[in-house]
Amino acid sequence: MTRLSVNINKIATLRNARGGMIPNVLQVALDCERFGAQGITVHPRPDERHIRYADVRELKQHLTTEFNIEGNPTPSFVDLVLEVLPAQVTLVPDAPDALTSNAGWNVGAHFDFLKGVVARFKDAGIRTSIFVGTDCNNISRAAETGCDRVELYTEPYAASFAKGAGTVAVTDFIQAAAHASTCGLEVNAGHDLNLDNLHYFATQVKPLAEVSIGHALIADALYFGLEETIRRYRQELIVE
């Protein structure tokens, strides 16, 4: 069954908008675990506009599910990950001023850099995933870096699904996941997955180890409550 990792960046964004400790990022993360999340994801950025490096350190001390830290492997990010030693690190090529991640790596153009970073994390016992699109040649190059997984950037699928073209858009992801598997890679997915489009994606794209969902899930929690929202997302991942 595909695992659900809840990205709690938006909780930190809300906290930071007012200052203080409300909502409490650690408590929300622990509640997510208690309500059925099988992992917690954070994406610290250099300006700490949502998750702070201090949050990452505190979370590692208390979480009991898989901890996934994603971000651009700048020197400070690499140092943080090697200090905290999460279960998984996801390498994302976002610029420091990016509002949100909007593309995967061109692995060939950054091959030596990525291979070196992957080696450092794997030497520390951290499972390493590279954020990519659906180009199969690019996924092959990712496998050559020595990484364990790729995470498929799913915004193109989500945008097409909202326009009624999900059955067409998912084809590239089906092929990408199958190709990744032949390369010895496990497959994660994330970005703009929600209660409308998640189940169809999970039924079509196999094998699918994990999805990481934050913005939509936290928005849904405003209406359904956090516990019920996590239950609904877990339900969407149950496929034949």
Long-range contacts (C-beta under 8 A, 24 or more apart in sequence): 1-237, 1-238, 2-202, 2-208, 2-209, 2-210, 2-211, 2-237, 2-239, 3-38, 3-39, 3-66, 3-209, 3-210, 3-211, 3-237, 4-36, 4-37, 4-38, 4-39, 4-210, 4-211, 4-213, 4-230, 4-233, 4-234, 4-237, 5-37, 5-38, 5-39, 5-40, 5-41, 5-66, 5-68, 5-210, 5-211, 5-212, 5-213, 6-32, 6-37, 6-39, 6-40, 6-41, 6-212, 6-213, 6-214, 6-217, 6-230, 7-41, 7-42, 7-43, 7-190, 7-212, 7-213, 7-214, 7-215, 7-217, 8-32, 8-40, 8-41, 8-42, 8-51, 8-214, 8-218, 9-42, 9-43, 9-50, 9-51, 9-214, 9-215, 10-50, 10-214, 10-215, 10-218, 10-219, 11-218, 12-42, 12-50, 12-51, 12-52, 12-55, 13-49, 13-50, 16-49, 16-50, 25-51, 25-55, 25-59, 26-55, 26-58, 26-59, 26-62, 28-226, 29-59, 29-62, 29-63, 30-62, 30-63, 31-226, 31-227, 32-226, 32-230, 33-63, 33-64, 33-65, 35-226, 35-227, 35-230, 35-231, 36-227, 36-230, 36-231, 36-234, 37-65, 37-230, 38-65, 38-66, 38-210, 39-65, 39-66, 39-67, 39-68, 39-87, 39-88, 39-210, 39-212, 40-65, 40-66, 40-67, 40-68, 41-68, 41-69, 41-70, 41-90, 41-212, 41-214, 42-67, 42-68, 42-69, 42-70, 43-69, 43-70, 43-71, 43-92, 43-101, 44-69, 44-71, 44-77, 44-80, 45-71, 45-94, 45-96, 46-74, 46-76, 46-96, 47-96, 53-80, 56-80, 56-84, 57-83, 57-84, 60-84, 60-85, 60-86, 68-212, 70-131, 70-212, 72-96, 73-117, 78-117, 78-120, 81-121, 81-126, 82-120, 82-121, 82-124, 85-124, 85-125, 85-126, 86-126, 87-126, 87-127, 88-126, 88-127, 88-128, 88-129, 88-149, 89-121, 89-126, 89-127, 89-128, 89-129, 90-128, 90-129, 90-130, 90-131, 90-151, 90-188, 90-212, 91-117, 91-118, 91-128, 91-129, 91-130, 91-131, 91-147, 92-131, 93-131, 100-191, 100-215, 101-131, 101-153, 101-191, 102-155, 103-133, 103-153, 104-130, 104-131, 104-132, 104-133, 104-138, 104-152, 104-153, 105-130, 105-131, 105-132, 105-138, 105-142, 106-138, 107-132, 107-138, 107-141, 107-142, 107-145, 108-138, 108-141, 111-141, 111-144, 111-145, 114-142, 114-145, 114-147, 115-144, 115-145, 115-146, 118-145, 118-146, 118-147, 119-146, 122-146, 122-148, 129-188, 132-176, 133-176, 134-172, 134-173, 134-175, 134-176, 135-176, 136-175, 136-176, 136-179, 139-176, 139-179, 139-180, 139-183, 139-185, 140-179, 140-183, 142-183, 142-185, 143-180, 143-183, 143-184, 143-185, 147-185, 148-185, 148-186, 149-185, 149-186, 149-187, 149-188, 149-209, 150-180, 150-185, 150-187, 150-188, 151-187, 151-188, 151-189, 151-190, 151-212, 152-176, 152-177, 152-187, 152-188, 152-189, 152-190, 152-205, 153-190, 153-191, 154-189, 154-190, 154-191, 154-192, 154-193, 154-201, 155-191, 155-192, 157-192, 157-197, 157-201, 158-191, 158-192, 158-193, 158-194, 158-197, 159-192, 161-196, 161-197, 161-200, 161-201, 162-196, 162-197, 166-197, 166-200, 166-201, 170-200, 170-201, 170-204, 170-205, 173-201, 173-204, 173-205, 174-204, 174-205, 174-206, 177-205, 177-206, 177-207, 177-208, 178-206, 181-207, 188-212, 192-216, 194-220, 195-220, 195-232, 195-233, 195-236, 198-233, 198-236, 198-237, 199-236, 199-237, 199-239, 202-236, 202-237, 202-239, 203-239, 203-240, 211-237
